[in-house]
Amino acid sequence: MNSACILEREESRDLVCKAIQNRIQGILSFTSRNKWHVARIVMANVTEDWLHIEVLPGQSGPQPVNVQVGQPVGISFKVARGKFLFDATVEAFEPSADPSKGGMLVVAYPDQIEAIQRRSYYRVRVPASLPVNVAVWHRLGNARPEGTGHRCVQGRLVDLSAGGTQIAIPCGSQAPDSDNQPRPDFKKGQYVGVRFTPLPYEEPLTFNAQIRNILPTADGSALCMGLQLVGLEASREGRETLSRIAGIVDQYYRMNDTLGPDLAPCMEGDPEALSAPQPPKPTEV
């Protein structure tokens, strides 16, 4: 299949049944108090019109899922061919037979499920000949630069996948004057807004992400931040953004391949794991 394609209702049912049979874990994304949240799930049962979703416990016990009947949520899961995602409306709640679990959501079965190839979830290095500037901001901010509504920190895109991205933010003596750019004060686990233009003359991409790791470079000149995309599966507009990102990943891959082995893309490891930054070398903190 292409980087992204659509599975119609009947075509997707066998796939969902397979995920239920194998208890394949997925991700539920939802908003609460104007903030994105995620929870790990498995799909427990499917009927003609409904899909039953079991919320899995977190490290500290049952995960609270603060959603309401009628609220749209995003659901994603992976099988061998790729990642599958869709939005659905919460129809009801059911208690779990196991008190250690977080309960059960009943959602309307989707008319369509979008599929994105697994290869799009491997990180691809941004071509060296294509510097891509990135604006990152806290979900809540005071100043409001044009286009974001929040005070931004400027950085450089290092790599990209359909699951996340890595950026480098200048700091220390390399950081711009504090009157122009605030000192980075991000923390692991925070949700941030991200905006960048992936290729010249294209429209900017804007989305929300969660900080998975933050590591300084060895010389202290930059802060490398690994981000996981969140919430894009929860709306048609978000899935269009995700499909566009998957296409950009393919373009970066081809550009790197054309430029030669010295600029080969970074494609090692778990496609969704944003591990330690590759360029430049980080130090542990």
N, C-alpha and C positions, 0 to 999 in steps of 0.2 A: 504494500500500500504506500501512498504518498506520505509525506511528513505528518499530515493530518487528514482524516477522512471521517465520514458520518456513517454510523450504523443505525438503520431503521429499527423500529420496535421489535419486529419478529426476528430480525437478524441478531439482535443483541441478547435475546432471551437465553439462548444456549450458553452464551458467554457468562451471563450472570449466574445461571444454574451451575456452571463449572466453578465459579468463584465461591458459591455457597457450599458446594460439595467439598471443596478443598480448603474451606475456611481461610481464604486469601484475605489478608488484612488490607484495609484501605484507610482513607483519610476523609473525615467529615470536616468541612469548613463552614463557619457561620459567623454572623455578627451579633454582638451583644454590647449594648451601651456604646454604639458607634465604633467598636473595635473588633478586629478579626480575631477569631479563635479557631483552633484545630483540635480534633480528638481522633484517636485511633478506633477503628470500627471493623466489624465483619458483617457481611450480609447474611442474615439467618434464614430467610424464607422469601419466596416470591409467589404471587398469585397473578391473576390476569390484570389486576388494576393496582396492586399494592406491593411494596417492597419493605420487608421488615429488617431493620438495621440494629445490631447489637453494639452498644458502646463499650469498649474494652477498658479495664481499669488502668490507671497510670501507675507510676512508681510509688506514689503515696496513697493509692487506693482508687476508688471510683472517681471517674472524671465528671465533673458537673457540666452539663450541656444546657445552657440557658437559652432555649429556643421556645417559640410559641407555635400553636396550631395556626396554619396559614402562612408561616414564615418560609421563605425559600432558603435552601441550604445547598452546598456543593458537595459532591461525592466523587472520589477518585480511587482507582485500584489498578494494580499491575498484574498482567499475565505475561507469558513468554513473548508475545508479539509486540507488546507496547503498553502504554498507559491509557486507561479508559476513564472518561470523566463526563459528568452531567450535572445539571441542577434539578432539584425536585422540591416539592412543597410538602411541609410537615402536615400530616393528616390526623395523627393520634399518637398517644404514648401508651406503652405497655410495661408493666413491671417485669423484671428479670427473675427467672427461677433461681438464679444464683445471686445471693445478696451482695457478693463481692463485685458483681458487675455493675455497670452504670445505667442499666435499664435499656429499653428498646424504643426506637422511633419507628413509626409507620409513615412512609412517604408514598406519594403517587408514583407509579411506575412511569419512567420518562418515555416520550415518543421517540427520542433519539439519544444516542450515546456517541460522543466524539472520541475517536481513537487517534493517538499520536504515537508514532514509531518510537521504540525504545532508544534507538540511536540518538534521537533528539535530546535525551536526558543525560548524555555524556557531555562533560564540559569541553568546549572548544575554545582555544586561545584566540583572542582578538588579533587580527593581523597587525604586525608591527608597523606596516605602512598606513594604518587606519586608526589614528588616535581618536578615542571616543570618550568625551567628557560626560560625567554623570553628576546629577544633583540628587542628594539624599537629605531627607529631613525627618524629624520626629513627627509622630502622628499629631502631637499638639505642639504649637510653637507660638511665639509672640510676633516677630516680624513677618511680613507677608510679601516676599518678592513676587514679581509678576509671574503668573503661570502655575504656581504651586499653592499659594495661600499660606505658606509656612516659611520659616527661616531655613535656608539650605546650606549644606556643606558640599563643596565641589570636590570631585575625585575623578579617577580614570578607570574605565572598564578594563578588567584584566581577562576574564573569560566569561562564557555564557552558555547556558543550557536551558531546556524547557522546564527544568526544575529549580534553577537558581542561577546566581551570578556571583562573581567575586570582583570587588573594586579595591583600588588603592587610593587612600586619602592622604595628601601631604600633611606632615605635622612637624613639630620641632622647628629647626631653623629653616626647613623647606616650606613651611606653611605660609600662606599669604598673611598679610597684616590682619590683625584681629578686627580692624574696622571693616574689612572686606569679607572675611570668612571667619566664622566662629571656630574655636578649637573643638575638635571632635570629642564628644562625651557620650558616645554610644556604648551600650552594654549588651552582652549576650542575652538573647531571649526577647529583646525589644522588637516592636513592630515599627517599620519605617516606610516612608514613601520613597519611590525611586523614579527618576525620569532621565532618559537619554535618547539620542538620535542614533540608531544603529548603523545607518549608512547615509552618506551625503544626500541632501535634497529629499529625504524621507520625512514623514511625520514622526514626532517623538513618540516613544513608548512610555507609558506611565502605569505603575502598578504598586501594590503593597508587598512587602517582604518581611520575613522574620530573620533577625541576626542569629546565625548559627555559631559563628566563631569570630574572634577578633585577635589578630596577631600582629605585633610590630615587626618591621623589617630589621635585619641585623644592625644596620647603621642608624636606625631610629628615624629615618627620613620620611617614612610613610606608615600608615596603619592599614593593614589588609583585612577586609571584612568579607566573610562568606555569608551570603544571603539566600534564603529559601523563599521562592515565590509562594504567596498565599492568596486564596480567594478567587483566583481566575476561573475556576471551574463552576463558580456559583452563579454565573450569568452568561447570557449569550455574548455580550460585549467582552467579558473577561476571556471567554473561550476564543473569540476572534483575536484578542491580543496574544493568547498563548499559541495559537496557530501561526501568527505572524512571527513570534519568537522562534518557533520551530523552523520556520523558513529561513530566518536570519542565521540560525545555527548551521544549517546546510550551506548557506552562502559563505559564512566564515570558513567552514571546512574546505570548500572548494578553493577559496582564495589562498588559504594556507598551503594546500596541496600544490597549487600553481607556483607559489613562491619558493617551494623547495623544502627539503627535510629539516633545515635549521629552524623553520617556522612551523613545524608540524603541530597540530592541535593536541591539547591535553585530553586524553580519553581513557585514563587509567581509573580503576576503582569502581565503586558503586556509583551508578549514574545519578543518584539523588543525594549522595553524601558530599557535602561541601567541606572537604577536609582541609588540611593545612595549605596555605597559599603556595603556589609554585613560583611565580616571579614577583618580586625578588625574594631571596631566601629569608624566611621569618625566624624569629627566635621565640621560644616558649615563654609564656607569662603565667 
